[in-house]
Amino acid sequence: MDTKDLFLPFIKEIDDLPPPQEYKRRGPIETPPELQAELDRTREMREGEFRSWLIKNKPKDAVMTPIETSTAAGVPDIFCCYQGYSSWIECKTIITGVGRVRGTQYAYLKKLVAAGGNAKIVVQGIATQSYKPASISIYDARQIVSLPMGMFKIVGKELLFPPDLKPKYKWMYRDAKTVTIDELYLHLLLDTKEFED
């Protein structure tokens, strides 16, 4: 069976498996391995594109360096320095559902915040009809790691944010003409506290 055929019935549940009616039963529900592989590959590809887009469109005087490492699990995707402020960015892409981090990423962010570091979790929302980027939501890692573990729904290796958790800032691609990309980067690269009342 083509993985595309497997993927179709799960579109509405892509991020919050378990999937459709025929899989409902008591106890934990496993995603079929071939579907999970397709979902993981799709998310990784989308997140890689999103990471590249963020770096390509950065302000001229900002430093944004992608981080690829196998020496420590959970290290954020990008290191940034802008106007004397340095931080880390973890990039995520979702089609439906809520923001999420892997357990290893949560653990690393918790250590980073405890050591006085700054980090953001940046979630690109993809439109379910067109599969084009629709929004970018920015969460301060301090906000996420301060939540009790019981607030997260655990799906596989991922911790799903509580559905009512609001991002610190949300930018819509459709508003790019009125809300400039510069504003997005100010919220992305500078300390969240500067934008809070």
Disulfide bonds with the S-S distance in Angstrom:
none
